[in-house]
């Protein structure tokens, strides 16, 4: 019996003991009730009075919103499982924020828009196909588990992208750039897999 098989068996037993369906756990993952803090660099010092958020690139009408303007957009909520490349998974995480459809109405994406690059503080970027931002569970998130995001988890705004390892859900989000072509993000340039599908264990690109 391989080490991976033993790990999987133990992880699934823990999931079942917690009352969940083990089929919800991607391969190579283990269940945690905590939300570990992981990021490159330090937590930025944000002043909402000067904070802004841009949507630009392959759009008809680029916009720049202040915090008050962003906060006035219609809100959505959802619950979903999240999976980190470092192998932890957290079930039934609750998020609240603004769905992309609210911004798409304002900026009117061009037919050429097929990918996005999320731009965050300190030069961090993350890339996904636009269809993942259009998913019903994708959010530009301001709240988690019924409370405002903490600075360590991306306050005031983070991206939440379902169906990908969680590094694609960029913290401290400051902009969305729509593109006709894909562009690797921060972690992808360091060797992480461009697609980041946890069910295929797409952790690294080598």
Long-range contacts (C-beta under 8 A, 24 or more apart in sequence): 4-28, 20-91, 24-81, 24-91, 25-89, 26-83, 26-89, 26-198, 26-199, 26-201, 27-199, 27-201, 28-87, 28-201, 28-203, 29-83, 29-87, 29-88, 29-89, 29-198, 30-87, 30-88, 30-89, 31-88, 31-89, 31-90, 31-91, 32-88, 32-89, 32-90, 33-90, 34-88, 34-90, 35-90, 35-93, 35-144, 35-153, 36-84, 36-86, 36-88, 37-152, 37-153, 38-84, 38-86, 39-152, 39-171, 40-124, 40-186, 41-122, 41-124, 42-122, 43-151, 43-152, 44-121, 44-122, 44-151, 44-172, 46-121, 46-151, 46-155, 46-156, 46-172, 48-156, 51-156, 51-174, 52-174, 53-157, 53-173, 53-174, 53-175, 54-119, 54-174, 54-175, 54-176, 55-103, 55-106, 55-107, 55-175, 55-176, 55-177, 55-178, 56-175, 56-176, 56-177, 56-178, 57-113, 57-116, 57-117, 57-176, 57-177, 57-178, 57-179, 58-109, 58-110, 58-112, 58-113, 58-178, 58-179, 58-180, 59-107, 59-108, 59-109, 59-110, 59-113, 59-178, 60-107, 60-108, 60-109, 60-110, 61-106, 61-107, 61-108, 62-107, 63-103, 63-106, 63-107, 67-156, 70-98, 70-157, 71-142, 73-98, 73-102, 73-103, 74-98, 74-99, 74-102, 76-139, 78-136, 78-137, 78-139, 80-137, 80-160, 80-162, 82-160, 82-166, 82-169, 83-165, 83-166, 83-198, 84-165, 84-166, 84-167, 85-165, 85-166, 85-167, 85-192, 85-196, 85-203, 89-198, 93-144, 93-145, 94-144, 94-145, 94-146, 95-139, 95-141, 95-143, 95-144, 95-160, 96-139, 96-141, 96-142, 96-143, 96-144, 96-146, 97-139, 97-140, 97-141, 97-142, 97-143, 97-157, 97-160, 98-139, 98-140, 98-142, 99-136, 99-138, 99-139, 99-140, 100-133, 100-134, 100-138, 100-140, 100-176, 101-134, 103-140, 103-176, 104-134, 107-178, 109-178, 110-178, 112-180, 113-178, 113-179, 113-180, 114-179, 114-180, 114-181, 114-182, 115-178, 115-179, 115-180, 115-181, 115-182, 115-183, 116-176, 116-177, 116-178, 116-179, 117-176, 117-177, 117-179, 117-183, 117-185, 118-159, 118-170, 118-173, 118-175, 118-176, 118-177, 118-185, 119-170, 119-173, 119-174, 119-175, 119-176, 119-177, 120-170, 120-171, 120-172, 120-173, 120-174, 121-171, 121-172, 121-174, 122-172, 123-186, 124-170, 124-171, 124-172, 124-185, 124-186, 125-170, 125-183, 125-185, 125-186, 126-159, 126-161, 126-167, 126-168, 126-169, 126-170, 126-185, 126-186, 126-187, 127-168, 127-182, 127-183, 127-184, 127-185, 127-188, 127-194, 128-161, 128-164, 128-168, 129-182, 130-178, 132-161, 132-162, 132-163, 132-164, 132-168, 133-161, 133-176, 135-161, 135-162, 135-163, 137-162, 138-162, 140-173, 163-197, 163-198, 164-195, 164-196, 164-197, 164-198, 165-196, 165-197, 165-198, 165-202, 165-203, 167-192, 167-196, 168-196
